[in-house]
């Protein structure tokens, strides 16, 4: 499978994750989000950029939703952030759908909070 971004074919897995993290760009993120019928706001980008930073600069770490809630509460200086807040942004699961848009490999975690 693949997605087309700016005339280039970007290879993806059957579940829509990039095969090569180096193929990611903001345009690629926008294309994946459009396929998933999401319009990326500043808060979406905060989470996407956090996921990318954690993966690239923290040994391939892919935080689960609980850790994303804590991180976004700090980032947005908003103690009312909870799982629902993030699921409102990424209804397909903040860590998985957000990771796909961030260009990360598919997480092999079992899920859960």
Rosetta blueprint (number, residue, H / E / L):
1 X L
2 X E
3 X E
4 X E
5 X E
6 X L
7 X L
8 X E
9 X E
10 X E
11 X E
12 X E
13 X L
14 X L
15 X L
16 X L
17 X L
18 X E
19 X L
20 X L
21 X H
22 X H
23 X H
24 X L
25 X L
26 X H
27 X H
28 X H
29 X H
30 X H
31 X H
32 X H
33 X H
34 X H
35 X H
36 X L
37 X L
38 X L
39 X L
40 X L
41 X L
42 X H
43 X H
44 X H
45 X H
46 X H
47 X H
48 X H
49 X H
50 X H
51 X H
52 X H
53 X H
54 X H
55 X H
56 X H
57 X H
58 X L
59 X L
60 X L
61 X L
62 X L
63 X L
64 X L
65 X H
66 X H
67 X H
68 X H
69 X H
70 X H
71 X H
72 X H
73 X H
74 X H
75 X H
76 X L
77 X L
78 X L
79 X L
80 X L
81 X L
82 X L
83 X H
84 X H
85 X H
86 X H
87 X H
88 X H
89 X H
90 X L
91 X L
92 X L
93 X L
94 X H
95 X H
96 X H
97 X H
98 X H
99 X H
100 X H
101 X H
102 X L
103 X L
104 X L
105 X L
106 X L
107 X L
108 X L
109 X L
110 X L
111 X L
112 X L
113 X L
